[in-house]
């Protein structure tokens, strides 16, 4: 089969790779669309220790069932599906507690030596499948996996409905956090970014305030739009030290700051100030199966639409797609490859 293979920093190419084998309990999928995640971009740049050359990346997927292991029940050939790419053991304490994202043995498609979905076919455990309505377009369905991350971190870190929220980063995760925040009833949402195209998208998606960090001090701007108090809830998506420090500085006393960005491992933060301000600090990783199911229900409800800012390219133009999303995404929030 053809696949888009990561061959080195900032380089992917189409190669012929062996077809996947359908193991016990698995189904063979024909990939229809596969999205570029921020973690795939880290891999493309050579910044991910768990994505080495020779790997087929990709885990955001819309597909159709081609074959089923004879032991699999409840699914049929030709059925349109997406799937949860984070596979857990379902035996450890974390899994038993419904925190499968913290499983001691989790693995992810498109990471380590497990080939992902930038390919014609992939074989996945049937337990990971979710049916997709034919009414949903690929551009809608491709957002189920990234939105699951937001469903998860809202669930674990948000107590009630805060009055104000600031989002550092207006990419896919930031935009989805914005639309879910407005659906939850948060009255004032401020989005901070350096990309004017993405800030304009944030305006159209319902942001009450947008701040270009290239032209104004984002901390002062957030505080200026929150009566000098700071945002009650802050989400940091960039994952770099300046953004992390700014997110803390823009947070309210007694507020909550959530970190999801993973670009940089080590960052200095003002711990004494954070302690004195009694800021609650949260971190978040991926999602549990219930969050994935919640995300799918939200996508199916069509209460928001990001399709206008989702682009598609054939898999053969993978190098072009990665270069665009890495260096010049403009207003594009999601790019998916069609296979």
BAPA-834464 format. One record per residue (C-alpha): residue number from 0; x, y, z. Coordinates in pm, whole numbers. Last residue first. Layout:
BEGIN
<site i="NUM" u="X" v="Y" w="Z"/>
...
//
This chain:
BEGIN
<site i="338" u="-631" v="898" w="67"/>
<site i="337" u="-738" v="1250" w="153"/>
<site i="336" u="-499" v="1437" w="376"/>
<site i="335" u="-637" v="1674" w="637"/>
<site i="334" u="-539" v="2025" w="727"/>
<site i="333" u="-695" v="2187" w="1030"/>
<site i="332" u="-710" v="2544" w="1157"/>
<site i="331" u="-624" v="2723" w="833"/>
<site i="330" u="-626" v="3102" w="889"/>
<site i="329" u="-259" v="3137" w="792"/>
<site i="328" u="-85" v="2801" w="834"/>
<site i="327" u="256" v="2933" w="725"/>
<site i="326" u="550" v="2743" w="875"/>
<site i="325" u="440" v="2412" w="1020"/>
<site i="324" u="90" v="2387" w="871"/>
<site i="323" u="213" v="2481" w="525"/>
<site i="322" u="527" v="2270" w="535"/>
<site i="321" u="322" v="1970" w="648"/>
<site i="320" u="75" v="2008" w="364"/>
<site i="319" u="340" v="2054" w="98"/>
<site i="318" u="525" v="1742" w="214"/>
<site i="317" u="199" v="1548" w="217"/>
<site i="316" u="106" v="1631" w="-140"/>
<site i="315" u="72" v="1263" w="-232"/>
<site i="314" u="-175" v="1227" w="54"/>
<site i="313" u="-421" v="1441" w="-139"/>
<site i="312" u="-485" v="1782" w="16"/>
<site i="311" u="-775" v="1906" w="227"/>
<site i="310" u="-825" v="2234" w="410"/>
<site i="309" u="-1029" v="2300" w="725"/>
<site i="308" u="-1111" v="2664" w="798"/>
<site i="307" u="-1456" v="2663" w="641"/>
<site i="306" u="-1522" v="2326" w="804"/>
<site i="305" u="-1498" v="2478" w="1152"/>
<site i="304" u="-1871" v="2471" w="1215"/>
<site i="303" u="-2049" v="2493" w="1549"/>
<site i="302" u="-2366" v="2346" w="1701"/>
<site i="301" u="-2354" v="2062" w="1450"/>
<site i="300" u="-2506" v="1809" w="1691"/>
<site i="299" u="-2300" v="1531" w="1529"/>
<site i="298" u="-1979" v="1705" w="1629"/>
<site i="297" u="-2102" v="1733" w="1987"/>
<site i="296" u="-2201" v="1365" w="1998"/>
<site i="295" u="-1859" v="1267" w="1862"/>
<site i="294" u="-1686" v="1474" w="2129"/>
<site i="293" u="-1887" v="1312" w="2406"/>
<site i="292" u="-1786" v="967" w="2277"/>
<site i="291" u="-1418" v="1068" w="2275"/>
<site i="290" u="-1457" v="1206" w="2627"/>
<site i="289" u="-1609" v="877" w="2744"/>
<site i="288" u="-1313" v="689" w="2592"/>
<site i="287" u="-1067" v="889" w="2806"/>
<site i="286" u="-878" v="1186" w="2670"/>
<site i="285" u="-539" v="1324" w="2561"/>
<site i="284" u="-316" v="1454" w="2839"/>
<site i="283" u="-402" v="1738" w="3073"/>
<site i="282" u="-222" v="1957" w="3321"/>
<site i="281" u="-392" v="2166" w="3584"/>
<site i="280" u="-269" v="2447" w="3808"/>
<site i="279" u="-500" v="2597" w="4068"/>
<site i="278" u="-394" v="2952" w="4146"/>
<site i="277" u="-369" v="3028" w="4515"/>
<site i="276" u="-236" v="3377" w="4444"/>
<site i="275" u="31" v="3326" w="4707"/>
<site i="274" u="114" v="2989" w="4559"/>
<site i="273" u="128" v="3119" w="4203"/>
<site i="272" u="342" v="3411" w="4312"/>
<site i="271" u="582" v="3176" w="4492"/>
<site i="270" u="588" v="2940" w="4192"/>
<site i="269" u="677" v="3194" w="3928"/>
<site i="268" u="724" v="2942" w="3644"/>
<site i="267" u="1041" v="2813" w="3479"/>
<site i="266" u="983" v="2578" w="3186"/>
<site i="265" u="1112" v="2232" w="3097"/>
<site i="264" u="952" v="1999" w="2842"/>
<site i="263" u="886" v="2230" w="2548"/>
<site i="262" u="637" v="2174" w="2264"/>
<site i="261" u="380" v="1996" w="2481"/>
<site i="260" u="87" v="2241" w="2498"/>
<site i="259" u="-196" v="2130" w="2731"/>
<site i="258" u="-152" v="2351" w="3036"/>
<site i="257" u="-456" v="2458" w="3238"/>
<site i="256" u="-466" v="2762" w="3463"/>
<site i="255" u="-739" v="2804" w="3723"/>
<site i="254" u="-834" v="3109" w="3925"/>
<site i="253" u="-791" v="3193" w="4294"/>
<site i="252" u="-615" v="3512" w="4197"/>
<site i="251" u="-691" v="3564" w="3830"/>
<site i="250" u="-478" v="3435" w="3547"/>
<site i="249" u="-294" v="3665" w="3307"/>
<site i="248" u="40" v="3610" w="3481"/>
<site i="247" u="-6" v="3232" w="3464"/>
<site i="246" u="-84" v="3245" w="3092"/>
<site i="245" u="213" v="3477" w="3035"/>
<site i="244" u="449" v="3233" w="3203"/>
<site i="243" u="322" v="2942" w="2994"/>
<site i="242" u="335" v="3146" w="2674"/>
<site i="241" u="695" v="3253" w="2737"/>
<site i="240" u="794" v="2895" w="2835"/>
<site i="239" u="659" v="2709" w="2533"/>
<site i="238" u="364" v="2466" w="2518"/>
<site i="237" u="149" v="2663" w="2278"/>
<site i="236" u="-190" v="2553" w="2415"/>
<site i="235" u="-232" v="2744" w="2741"/>
<site i="234" u="-590" v="2753" w="2873"/>
<site i="233" u="-678" v="3017" w="3132"/>
<site i="232" u="-979" v="3024" w="3365"/>
<site i="231" u="-1084" v="3317" w="3588"/>
<site i="230" u="-909" v="3562" w="3359"/>
<site i="229" u="-723" v="3851" w="3519"/>
<site i="228" u="-853" v="4093" w="3780"/>
<site i="227" u="-787" v="4425" w="3608"/>
<site i="226" u="-1150" v="4466" w="3509"/>
<site i="225" u="-1124" v="4154" w="3290"/>
<site i="224" u="-1056" v="4317" w="2951"/>
<site i="223" u="-760" v="4516" w="3081"/>
<site i="222" u="-624" v="4206" w="3251"/>
<site i="221" u="-626" v="4021" w="2921"/>
<site i="220" u="-463" v="4313" w="2741"/>
<site i="219" u="-198" v="4363" w="3009"/>
<site i="218" u="-106" v="3996" w="2987"/>
<site i="217" u="-110" v="4001" w="2605"/>
<site i="216" u="129" v="4297" w="2574"/>
<site i="215" u="44" v="4437" w="2235"/>
<site i="214" u="157" v="4411" w="1872"/>
<site i="213" u="305" v="4064" w="1842"/>
<site i="212" u="74" v="3921" w="2107"/>
<site i="211" u="-226" v="3989" w="1886"/>
<site i="210" u="-522" v="3988" w="2122"/>
<site i="209" u="-876" v="3880" w="2036"/>
<site i="208" u="-1179" v="3973" w="2245"/>
<site i="207" u="-1534" v="3834" w="2260"/>
<site i="206" u="-1437" v="3526" w="2062"/>
<site i="205" u="-1740" v="3396" w="1872"/>
<site i="204" u="-1616" v="3175" w="1592"/>
<site i="203" u="-1589" v="3471" w="1354"/>
<site i="202" u="-1359" v="3652" w="1596"/>
<site i="201" u="-1149" v="3337" w="1638"/>
<site i="200" u="-1114" v="3315" w="1259"/>
<site i="199" u="-981" v="3671" w="1257"/>
<site i="198" u="-734" v="3572" w="1527"/>
<site i="197" u="-625" v="3281" w="1310"/>
<site i="196" u="-544" v="3511" w="1022"/>
<site i="195" u="-369" v="3759" w="1253"/>
<site i="194" u="-126" v="3489" w="1369"/>
<site i="193" u="44" v="3602" w="1691"/>
<site i="192" u="-218" v="3452" w="1922"/>
<site i="191" u="-433" v="3534" w="2224"/>
<site i="190" u="-804" v="3449" w="2244"/>
<site i="189" u="-1030" v="3611" w="2504"/>
<site i="188" u="-1361" v="3449" w="2601"/>
<site i="187" u="-1627" v="3643" w="2790"/>
<site i="186" u="-1965" v="3497" w="2886"/>
<site i="185" u="-1876" v="3134" w="2939"/>
<site i="184" u="-2204" v="2960" w="2854"/>
<site i="183" u="-2088" v="2604" w="2795"/>
<site i="182" u="-2149" v="2644" w="2420"/>
<site i="181" u="-1925" v="2953" w="2427"/>
<site i="180" u="-1653" v="2752" w="2601"/>
<site i="179" u="-1692" v="2469" w="2349"/>
<site i="178" u="-1639" v="2715" w="2063"/>
<site i="177" u="-1330" v="2868" w="2224"/>
<site i="176" u="-1172" v="2539" w="2329"/>
<site i="175" u="-1216" v="2420" w="1969"/>
<site i="174" u="-1039" v="2731" w="1842"/>
<site i="173" u="-755" v="2690" w="2091"/>
<site i="172" u="-707" v="2323" w="2010"/>
<site i="171" u="-707" v="2385" w="1634"/>
<site i="170" u="-487" v="2694" w="1645"/>
<site i="169" u="-566" v="3016" w="1831"/>
<site i="168" u="-304" v="2996" w="2104"/>
<site i="167" u="-326" v="3120" w="2464"/>
<site i="166" u="-695" v="3096" w="2551"/>
<site i="165" u="-837" v="3330" w="2813"/>
<site i="164" u="-1161" v="3256" w="2998"/>
<site i="163" u="-1400" v="3479" w="3189"/>
<site i="162" u="-1722" v="3420" w="3381"/>
<site i="161" u="-1633" v="3067" w="3486"/>
<site i="160" u="-1898" v="2795" w="3451"/>
<site i="159" u="-1899" v="2528" w="3722"/>
<site i="158" u="-1575" v="2358" w="3821"/>
<site i="157" u="-1355" v="2324" w="3515"/>
<site i="156" u="-1039" v="2113" w="3535"/>
<site i="155" u="-1125" v="1747" w="3474"/>
<site i="154" u="-1427" v="1784" w="3247"/>
<site i="153" u="-1299" v="2084" w="3054"/>
<site i="152" u="-975" v="1896" w="2999"/>
<site i="151" u="-1149" v="1591" w="2858"/>
<site i="150" u="-1398" v="1763" w="2629"/>
<site i="149" u="-1107" v="1969" w="2498"/>
<site i="148" u="-901" v="1661" w="2413"/>
<site i="147" u="-1205" v="1493" w="2255"/>
<site i="146" u="-1225" v="1792" w="2018"/>
<site i="145" u="-898" v="1681" w="1859"/>
<site i="144" u="-1033" v="1330" w="1791"/>
<site i="143" u="-1378" v="1428" w="1662"/>
<site i="142" u="-1242" v="1702" w="1434"/>
<site i="141" u="-1199" v="1477" w="1127"/>
<site i="140" u="-1575" v="1419" w="1130"/>
<site i="139" u="-1661" v="1771" w="1020"/>
<site i="138" u="-1419" v="1793" w="728"/>
<site i="137" u="-1505" v="1434" w="635"/>
<site i="136" u="-1867" v="1542" w="596"/>
<site i="135" u="-2127" v="1419" w="843"/>
<site i="134" u="-2452" v="1297" w="687"/>
<site i="133" u="-2304" v="951" w="638"/>
<site i="132" u="-2322" v="919" w="1016"/>
<site i="131" u="-2008" v="787" w="1174"/>
<site i="130" u="-1981" v="473" w="1385"/>
<site i="129" u="-1717" v="465" w="1659"/>
<site i="128" u="-1435" v="210" w="1665"/>
<site i="127" u="-1177" v="152" w="1940"/>
<site i="126" u="-1314" v="-186" w="2053"/>
<site i="125" u="-1277" v="-311" w="1694"/>
<site i="124" u="-901" v="-304" w="1746"/>
<site i="123" u="-736" v="-134" w="1448"/>
<site i="122" u="-594" v="-239" w="1111"/>
<site i="121" u="-485" v="49" w="886"/>
<site i="120" u="-514" v="101" w="513"/>
<site i="119" u="-428" v="357" w="245"/>
<site i="118" u="-172" v="537" w="457"/>
<site i="117" u="-124" v="850" w="664"/>
<site i="116" u="-313" v="654" w="928"/>
<site i="115" u="-55" v="549" w="1182"/>
<site i="114" u="226" v="297" w="1197"/>
<site i="113" u="313" v="170" w="1543"/>
<site i="112" u="690" v="191" w="1595"/>
<site i="111" u="685" v="479" w="1845"/>
<site i="110" u="388" v="694" w="1748"/>
<site i="109" u="144" v="699" w="1456"/>
<site i="108" u="-125" v="500" w="1637"/>
<site i="107" u="-97" v="553" w="2009"/>
<site i="106" u="2" v="328" w="2296"/>
<site i="105" u="-109" v="298" w="2653"/>
<site i="104" u="74" v="59" w="2890"/>
<site i="103" u="52" v="220" w="3234"/>
<site i="102" u="-289" v="363" w="3148"/>
<site i="101" u="-317" v="736" w="3217"/>
<site i="100" u="-537" v="803" w="2912"/>
<site i="99" u="-754" v="513" w="3031"/>
<site i="98" u="-873" v="714" w="3328"/>
<site i="97" u="-1202" v="528" w="3382"/>
<site i="96" u="-1097" v="402" w="3725"/>
<site i="95" u="-1042" v="47" w="3597"/>
<site i="94" u="-820" v="191" w="3326"/>
<site i="93" u="-609" v="374" w="3583"/>
<site i="92" u="-584" v="65" w="3800"/>
<site i="91" u="-456" v="-155" w="3521"/>
<site i="90" u="-662" v="-397" w="3310"/>
<site i="89" u="-815" v="-203" w="3018"/>
<site i="88" u="-472" v="-215" w="2847"/>
<site i="87" u="-511" v="119" w="2670"/>
<site i="86" u="-528" v="221" w="2304"/>
<site i="85" u="-522" v="589" w="2208"/>
<site i="84" u="-632" v="601" w="1842"/>
<site i="83" u="-1005" v="634" w="1921"/>
<site i="82" u="-1168" v="548" w="1591"/>
<site i="81" u="-1374" v="701" w="1312"/>
<site i="80" u="-1624" v="501" w="1115"/>
<site i="79" u="-1814" v="450" w="790"/>
<site i="78" u="-1954" v="100" w="746"/>
<site i="77" u="-1865" v="-70" w="416"/>
<site i="76" u="-1815" v="-408" w="578"/>
<site i="75" u="-2014" v="-453" w="894"/>
<site i="74" u="-1978" v="-403" w="1269"/>
<site i="73" u="-2155" v="-552" w="1570"/>
<site i="72" u="-1940" v="-863" w="1603"/>
<site i="71" u="-1568" v="-930" w="1561"/>
<site i="70" u="-1458" v="-1293" w="1596"/>
<site i="69" u="-1429" v="-1342" w="1219"/>
<site i="68" u="-1170" v="-1058" w="1201"/>
<site i="67" u="-1331" v="-790" w="991"/>
<site i="66" u="-1253" v="-652" w="646"/>
<site i="65" u="-1304" v="-326" w="456"/>
<site i="64" u="-1448" v="-91" w="718"/>
<site i="63" u="-1454" v="272" w="602"/>
<site i="62" u="-1241" v="557" w="736"/>
<site i="61" u="-1220" v="902" w="896"/>
<site i="60" u="-904" v="952" w="1099"/>
<site i="59" u="-705" v="1167" w="1336"/>
<site i="58" u="-410" v="936" w="1416"/>
<site i="57" u="-130" v="1019" w="1172"/>
<site i="56" u="237" v="918" w="1145"/>
<site i="55" u="392" v="650" w="924"/>
<site i="54" u="734" v="600" w="1079"/>
<site i="53" u="1063" v="540" w="898"/>
<site i="52" u="1231" v="831" w="1071"/>
<site i="51" u="1158" v="843" w="1447"/>
<site i="50" u="851" v="967" w="1630"/>
<site i="49" u="885" v="897" w="2001"/>
<site i="48" u="1167" v="1143" w="2063"/>
<site i="47" u="952" v="1417" w="1915"/>
<site i="46" u="1123" v="1738" w="1804"/>
<site i="45" u="1223" v="1628" w="1454"/>
<site i="44" u="1016" v="1899" w="1288"/>
<site i="43" u="781" v="1637" w="1139"/>
<site i="42" u="738" v="1478" w="1483"/>
<site i="41" u="642" v="1809" w="1643"/>
<site i="40" u="404" v="1861" w="1349"/>
<site i="39" u="250" v="1519" w="1416"/>
<site i="38" u="196" v="1628" w="1777"/>
<site i="37" u="12" v="1937" w="1653"/>
<site i="36" u="-222" v="1706" w="1466"/>
<site i="35" u="-242" v="1675" w="1087"/>
<site i="34" u="-566" v="1506" w="984"/>
<site i="33" u="-634" v="1176" w="807"/>
<site i="32" u="-908" v="1124" w="550"/>
<site i="31" u="-1060" v="825" w="372"/>
<site i="30" u="-859" v="543" w="527"/>
<site i="29" u="-975" v="198" w="424"/>
<site i="28" u="-1003" v="14" w="753"/>
<site i="27" u="-917" v="-344" w="845"/>
<site i="26" u="-1092" v="-462" w="1160"/>
<site i="25" u="-937" v="-613" w="1471"/>
<site i="24" u="-1037" v="-863" w="1738"/>
<site i="23" u="-768" v="-1112" w="1641"/>
<site i="22" u="-517" v="-960" w="1401"/>
<site i="21" u="-576" v="-807" w="1060"/>
<site i="20" u="-237" v="-769" w="892"/>
<site i="19" u="-138" v="-428" w="760"/>
<site i="18" u="-30" v="-395" w="396"/>
<site i="17" u="346" v="-369" w="355"/>
<site i="16" u="490" v="-24" w="268"/>
<site i="15" u="522" v="155" w="-66"/>
<site i="14" u="654" v="506" w="-12"/>
<site i="13" u="523" v="861" w="-35"/>
<site i="12" u="757" v="1111" w="125"/>
<site i="11" u="798" v="1312" w="444"/>
<site i="10" u="1074" v="1558" w="529"/>
<site i="9" u="1090" v="1842" w="780"/>
<site i="8" u="1332" v="1649" w="1005"/>
<site i="7" u="1379" v="1299" w="866"/>
<site i="6" u="1207" v="1021" w="670"/>
<site i="5" u="845" v="1045" w="790"/>
<site i="4" u="649" v="813" w="561"/>
<site i="3" u="330" v="897" w="373"/>
<site i="2" u="186" v="560" w="278"/>
<site i="1" u="106" v="362" w="-34"/>
<site i="0" u="0" v="0" w="0"/>
//
